[in-house]
Amino acid sequence: MSKLQEVGSNVYRVSARGQLSLPADARRRWGIAEGGSVELFDLGECVVMLPTGRRSARASLAEALTAQRYREYTAAIDDPDLIDE
């Protein structure tokens, strides 16, 4: 079994209308009810799909990374080429 398969990688077909079905086990694991939503992040070479809502990765990151912590982390960057990135 490959590393991707170990973390739940699957291949899905996209319909002519651009739709795909999210498997029931993933919907249950992510807490997505009928009509629920997911968020897609286009990273150029790939797309990352995450559940939305209170338990989403974005919400967790926003809760953990306060504006003050962000300023502290960016102030600690020593490489001048990375400061504006």
SULPETA-V359069 format. One record per helix or strand. SS is the DSSP state (H for helix, E for strand). FROM is the first residue (numbers start at 1). LEN is the number of residues. If there is no record, write none. Layout:
# SULPETA-V359069
ss:from:len
SS:FROM:LEN
SS:FROM:LEN
This chain:
# SULPETA-V359069
ss:from:len
H:3:4
H:24:7
E:38:5
E:47:5
H:57:8
H:67:9
H:80:4
